[in-house]
Amino acid sequence: MPDESYVQLEGPWTHRAVHAGGTRFHIVEAGEGPLVLLLHGFPQFWWTWRHQLTSLARAGYRAVAVDLRGYGGSDKPPRGYDLPTLAGDATGLIRALGETGAIVVGHDWGGLLAWTMAVTDPKSVHRLVAVSAPHPVRLRSALRTDPFGQLKVSGYAFGFQLPFLPERRLTRREGELVGRLLDDWSRPGWPDADTARVYREAFGIPAVAHCALEYHRWFGRSQLRPDGMRYARAMRTEVEAPTLQLHGALDTCVLPRTANGSGRYVAAPYRWRVVEGAGHFPHEETPEAFDAELLSWLADPEPVR
C-alpha cells in the first residue's frame, strides 16, 4: 500500500508542506512571478497540473499546485469537506504563500471550490479559471432540471452516498474503478496505462478514498439541509473577478450544456471556451490547446466580455 511519499513525483518543481488554518498541505511549485494557484479535482491530486506547472513557470508565473484536503500528501482530517471550508483552506493557503490574492485555476471539484472562493473571499481571487466546472448554482439547477442529461451522467455520485462500500470499490484491484472513471470521462486514447496507474495508486494512500468521497457526500446530502441552502443562497452573489471558463467538448462527466450559462453569475469580464477533442480533463488530454487558451487570456490586460 503506498504512503504519502508516493506523491513526491519528480520534475522541474519543488515539493514542500505549508500550514494554513491548522491544516498541513502538500504543495508543488515552479517559477517566479504572479501567483497562480492550481486546484485539482476527483479522482486526482496535484500531478494533474504537471504540464501547467512547466508552461506557467516558463511564461513568468509562480505556479503552485496543491493536494486538496484529504488527498495525496495533505492532511486528512475527519471533517471539513464542505465547499465553504475548502474555500477557506485555499484562501488561507494563498496568505501562507505570502500573497493576499492569486489567479485561481480549478478543475472539477477544484473548480467548484474556485467559484466558491470568488464569492466568499473575493479579494483572494484576482482572476478565476474554471475547468470542467459549472458554477455551483448552475450545477444544482441542472441536476434538478435535466434528468436525462446531467442527472443521468451523475449517477455514479449517488452510489457514493452509501457508507463504506464506495471506499472499498475505489481501492480494490489496485484502484481499477479509478482507472475506469478516467477512461469513461476522457477522450478516446487517454489516459495511457502509466498515467492511469499513477492515479490508481494514489487512491491507495490510506484515507484518500474516504476523504474524496466526503466531498460528494456533502454536496449530495446538503442539497435540502440548511447549510446547503445557505451556501446556494450565498453563491447567487455575482463574481467580481474576470473569469475564463474552459470545457472539453467531449466531457461526459459534466456536460458542456451544464457548464454553459455560468456566465450569468459573473459581473466581471467573462469568456467561455470549448476545448475541441478533449473530455473532462482538457489540461491533461490536450495540454497545448489548453495552455494556449489559458496563457493568452492571462496575458490580456482586459479580457473581453
C-alpha positions in Angstrom: 0.0 0.0 0.0 1.5 3.4 -1.0 2.1 6.1 1.6 2.1 9.9 1.3 5.6 9.9 0.0 4.2 8.3 -3.2 3.0 11.8 -4.4 6.5 13.3 -4.3 6.9 12.8 -8.0 10.0 14.4 -9.5 10.1 17.1 -12.2 11.1 20.7 -12.7 9.4 21.8 -9.5 9.9 21.7 -5.7 7.8 20.0 -3.0 7.1 21.4 0.4 4.5 21.5 3.2 2.6 24.6 4.0 0.3 25.1 7.0 -2.9 27.1 6.7 -5.7 27.3 9.2 -4.3 24.4 11.3 -4.1 22.0 8.3 -0.9 20.9 6.6 -1.0 21.0 2.7 1.4 19.4 0.3 2.3 21.9 -2.4 4.4 21.7 -5.5 5.7 25.0 -7.0 7.6 26.2 -10.0 8.6 29.6 -11.4 8.5 33.2 -10.1 6.0 36.0 -10.7 2.3 36.5 -10.1 0.9 33.5 -8.1 -1.3 31.0 -9.9 -2.9 28.5 -7.5 -3.9 25.2 -9.2 -6.7 23.2 -7.6 -7.3 19.6 -8.8 -10.4 17.6 -9.0 -11.6 14.0 -8.5 -10.1 11.4 -8.8 -6.7 13.0 -9.0 -4.1 15.0 -7.0 -1.6 17.8 -7.7 0.1 15.9 -10.5 -2.8 16.6 -12.9 -1.2 20.1 -13.3 2.3 18.8 -14.3 2.0 20.4 -17.8 0.8 23.7 -16.5 3.4 23.9 -13.7 6.0 23.9 -16.5 4.2 26.2 -19.0 3.1 28.8 -16.4 6.6 28.9 -14.9 8.1 29.4 -18.4 5.6 32.2 -19.1 6.7 34.2 -15.9 4.3 33.0 -13.3 4.7 31.3 -9.9 2.7 28.2 -10.3 1.6 26.3 -7.2 -0.3 23.0 -7.3 -1.8 21.7 -4.1 -3.1 18.4 -2.8 -6.6 19.4 -1.6 -7.7 18.5 2.0 -7.9 14.7 2.2 -5.8 14.0 -0.9 -2.2 13.0 -1.6 0.3 14.4 0.8 -2.0 16.8 2.6 -3.7 16.3 6.0 -6.8 14.0 6.1 -8.9 15.3 8.9 -12.3 13.6 9.7 -14.4 16.6 8.6 -14.3 19.9 6.6 -15.2 18.6 3.2 -17.9 21.2 2.5 -17.2 23.8 -0.1 -17.1 26.8 2.3 -14.5 25.1 4.5 -12.5 24.0 1.4 -12.6 27.6 0.1 -11.2 28.7 3.4 -8.4 26.2 3.0 -7.4 27.7 -0.3 -7.6 31.4 0.7 -5.6 30.5 3.8 -3.1 28.9 1.6 -2.7 32.0 -0.6 -1.9 34.0 2.5 0.5 31.3 3.8 2.3 31.7 0.5 2.8 35.4 1.2 0.1 36.8 -1.0 -3.2 38.5 -0.5 -4.7 37.1 -3.7 -3.9 34.9 -6.7 -5.0 33.8 -10.1 -7.0 30.7 -9.2 -7.4 27.8 -11.7 -9.6 25.0 -10.6 -10.6 21.7 -12.3 -13.8 19.7 -11.4 -14.1 19.9 -7.5 -11.2 22.4 -7.6 -13.3 24.5 -10.0 -16.4 24.4 -7.7 -14.0 25.4 -4.9 -12.6 28.3 -7.0 -16.1 29.6 -7.8 -16.8 29.5 -4.0 -13.6 31.4 -3.1 -14.6 34.2 -5.6 -17.8 34.7 -3.6 -16.8 34.1 0.0 -13.4 35.9 -0.2 -13.5 38.0 -3.4 -10.2 39.8 -2.7 -8.4 36.4 -2.7 -9.2 35.8 -6.4 -7.7 38.2 -8.9 -8.8 36.1 -11.8 -10.8 32.9 -12.0 -10.3 30.0 -14.4 -13.0 27.2 -14.0 -12.1 24.0 -15.9 -14.8 21.3 -16.4 -16.7 23.0 -13.6 -20.0 24.8 -13.8 -21.0 27.5 -11.3 -22.3 25.6 -8.3 -25.8 27.1 -8.6 -25.9 26.1 -12.2 -24.9 22.6 -11.3 -27.6 22.3 -8.6 -30.2 23.5 -11.1 -29.0 21.1 -13.9 -29.3 18.1 -11.5 -33.0 19.1 -10.9 -34.0 20.2 -14.4 -32.0 17.9 -16.8 -33.0 14.3 -15.6 -31.9 12.6 -18.9 -28.7 14.7 -19.1 -26.7 15.8 -16.1 -28.6 13.9 -13.5 -28.2 10.7 -15.5 -24.4 11.1 -16.0 -24.0 11.9 -12.3 -25.4 8.6 -11.3 -22.0 7.4 -10.0 -22.2 10.2 -7.4 -25.4 8.8 -6.0 -23.7 5.5 -5.4 -21.0 7.4 -3.5 -23.6 8.5 -0.8 -23.6 5.0 0.7 -21.3 4.3 3.7 -18.1 2.1 3.5 -18.9 0.3 0.2 -17.8 3.0 -2.2 -14.4 3.3 -0.4 -13.9 -0.4 -1.0 -14.9 -0.2 -4.6 -12.5 2.7 -5.3 -9.5 0.9 -3.7 -10.0 -2.8 -4.7 -8.0 -4.4 -7.5 -5.4 -1.6 -7.2 -7.9 1.2 -7.9 -9.4 -0.4 -11.0 -12.5 1.8 -10.7 -10.4 5.0 -10.6 -8.9 3.9 -14.0 -12.3 3.2 -15.4 -13.7 6.6 -14.4 -10.7 8.4 -16.0 -11.4 6.3 -19.2 -15.1 7.0 -19.2 -14.8 10.7 -18.8 -12.0 11.5 -21.2 -11.4 11.5 -25.0 -10.6 8.1 -26.6 -7.0 7.1 -26.1 -6.5 9.0 -22.8 -5.1 8.1 -20.3 -2.3 5.7 -21.2 -1.6 2.9 -18.8 1.2 4.7 -17.0 -0.9 7.8 -16.3 -3.8 5.8 -15.1 -1.5 3.8 -12.8 -0.3 7.0 -11.1 -3.9 8.0 -10.2 -4.9 4.4 -9.3 -2.0 4.0 -6.9 -2.5 7.5 -5.3 -6.0 6.4 -4.3 -4.4 3.6 -2.3 -2.9 6.0 0.2 -4.7 5.4 3.5 -7.9 7.6 4.0 -7.7 9.2 0.5 -10.7 7.3 -0.9 -12.8 8.1 2.2 -11.9 11.8 2.2 -12.5 12.1 -1.6 -16.0 10.6 -1.2 -16.8 13.1 1.6 -16.8 15.9 -1.0 -19.5 14.1 -2.9 -21.4 13.2 0.2 -21.5 16.8 1.5 -22.7 18.1 -1.9 -25.4 15.5 -2.2 -26.7 15.5 1.3 -26.6 19.2 1.8 -29.0 20.0 -1.1 -32.0 20.1 1.2 -30.2 20.9 4.5 -30.0 24.4 6.0 -26.2 24.5 5.4 -26.6 23.6 1.7 -29.4 26.1 1.2 -27.4 28.8 2.9 -24.5 28.0 0.6 -26.7 28.1 -2.5 -28.1 31.5 -1.5 -24.7 33.0 -0.8 -23.5 31.7 -4.2 -26.0 33.9 -6.0 -23.7 36.9 -5.3 -22.1 37.8 -8.6 -18.4 37.1 -9.1 -16.3 40.2 -9.5 -13.2 38.5 -10.8 -12.5 38.3 -14.6 -13.4 34.7 -15.4 -12.4 32.2 -18.0 -14.4 29.0 -18.3 -12.8 26.1 -20.2 -14.7 22.9 -21.0 -13.9 19.8 -23.1 -16.3 19.3 -26.0 -16.4 15.5 -25.2 -16.9 15.8 -21.5 -19.3 13.0 -20.3 -19.0 13.7 -16.6 -20.0 17.4 -16.6 -21.9 18.0 -19.8 -20.9 21.2 -21.7 -24.6 22.3 -21.6 -24.5 22.2 -17.8 -21.5 24.4 -17.6 -22.6 26.8 -20.3 -24.7 29.6 -18.8 -22.5 30.0 -15.7 -21.6 33.5 -17.0 -24.9 34.8 -15.7 -23.3 34.7 -12.2 -20.2 36.8 -13.3 -20.4 40.6 -13.2 -16.8 41.0 -14.5 -15.5 40.2 -18.0 -16.3 36.6 -18.8 -15.0 34.2 -21.5 -16.4 30.8 -22.4 -14.2 28.4 -24.4 -14.9 24.9 -25.6 -11.7 22.7 -26.0 -12.3 20.6 -29.1 -11.2 16.9 -28.9 -11.0 16.9 -25.1 -13.1 15.3 -22.5 -13.3 16.0 -18.7 -9.5 16.6 -18.3 -8.6 19.1 -21.1 -5.5 20.3 -19.3 -4.1 16.8 -19.5 -5.7 15.4 -22.6 -4.8 18.4 -24.9 -2.3 20.4 -22.9 -1.0 22.5 -25.8 -4.5 23.7 -26.8 -5.4 24.3 -23.1 -2.3 26.2 -22.3 -2.7 28.4 -25.4 -6.2 29.5 -24.2 -5.1 30.0 -20.6 -1.9 31.9 -21.3 -3.4 34.2 -24.0 -6.2 35.1 -21.6 -3.8 35.7 -18.7 -1.7 38.0 -20.9 -4.7 40.0 -21.9 -4.9 43.1 -19.5 -8.7 43.5 -20.3 -10.2 40.1 -21.2 -13.2 40.6 -23.4 -16.7 40.1 -22.1 
